[in-house]
Amino acid sequence: MNRQLLIMLLTGSAVLLSACGPKYGTAEYAQEQAEHTYKEQSRAATQTLDNAPSWYLKPPVANDAIYGVATAFSRDLQFSIEKAAVDAKGEIASQLSDKVSMKFKSFARETGTANDPVLVREVEKVASELVNGADIAGYVIEKKEVQQQLNGYRTFVLIRYPLGEANRIIVEKAKHDAVLDSKVRESKAFQELEAEVNGVKQGQHQNSQQIDQIQKQQQQSNQVGSNQEQTSQNATTGSSSNSSSSDINIGTVTPVKPNPIPAPELMPSRPAPSTFPDNSSIKGGVNQTSL
């Protein structure tokens, strides 16, 4: 009885609560759902910040590189990783665009063409291409952390982009763009940057040549060692063959014919006695005379 009463009370409470709430399809219902969604998102954001790695909250800073961080959530693990990497590349592209734009404007100020509208538009075009990620290459995923959450996976990514690559892009853009080349070529800063980039390229080329030379020397050394080993094997085989031949010759030596053995010298015959001694002198004998 008590159990039935409890069920009735709980059912009635649920009905009253649903009756007090806004009806489905009304503006009040939509507002309530929006507030619920906002609370859930706020809770998830708080959880993300609480569990985020330190390098995500405070990315490293360096004079020779640009760093980008990003996070992404997905029910699929691989998609979470890929999306985080794409977002981090987007941040790198944005920073790179700012740096390239500042560099070209600095070159233009030095040559007195900073207010040239044609140059300004061209710089904006180059910066826009970089933001779209057309020239983002050579980046490295330096750190990555995946956290399993209630409904999926959250990935944090840290990407490092060498500043030398950014300088190379600046020089290449200027070389292949007639407007930029004509406006910034006379800049001393640009010439120094170009010399630095070319020096790096030359150093890389020399390193590549040295590596190729070392590899060739190693191959030649391996070939010499292989030839020496083959020669040693041939010598060993020849020695074994000679030894076998010597053994055969020893085994087939013609034997020396022995000298004939002389025939034994015959003693002169004596006449046989006519009578034998008495029978007592012959043990177990027979009297021959009686025969």
Secondary structure, 3 states (H helix, E strand, C coil): CHHHHHHHHHHHHHHHHHHHCCCCCCHHHHHHHHHHHHHHHHHHHHHHHHHCCHHHHCCCCCCCEEEEEEEEEECCHHHHHHHHHHHHHHHHHHHHHHHHHHHHHHHHHHHCCCCCHHHHHHHHHHHHHHHCCCCCCCCEEEEEEEEECCCCEEEEEEEEEEHHHHHHHHHHHHHCCHHHHHHHCCCHHHHHHHHHHHHHHHHHHHHHHHHHHHHHHHHHHHHHHHHHHHHHHHHHHHHHHHHHHHHHHHHCCCCCCCCCCCCCCCCCCCCCCCCCCCHHHCCCCCCHHHC
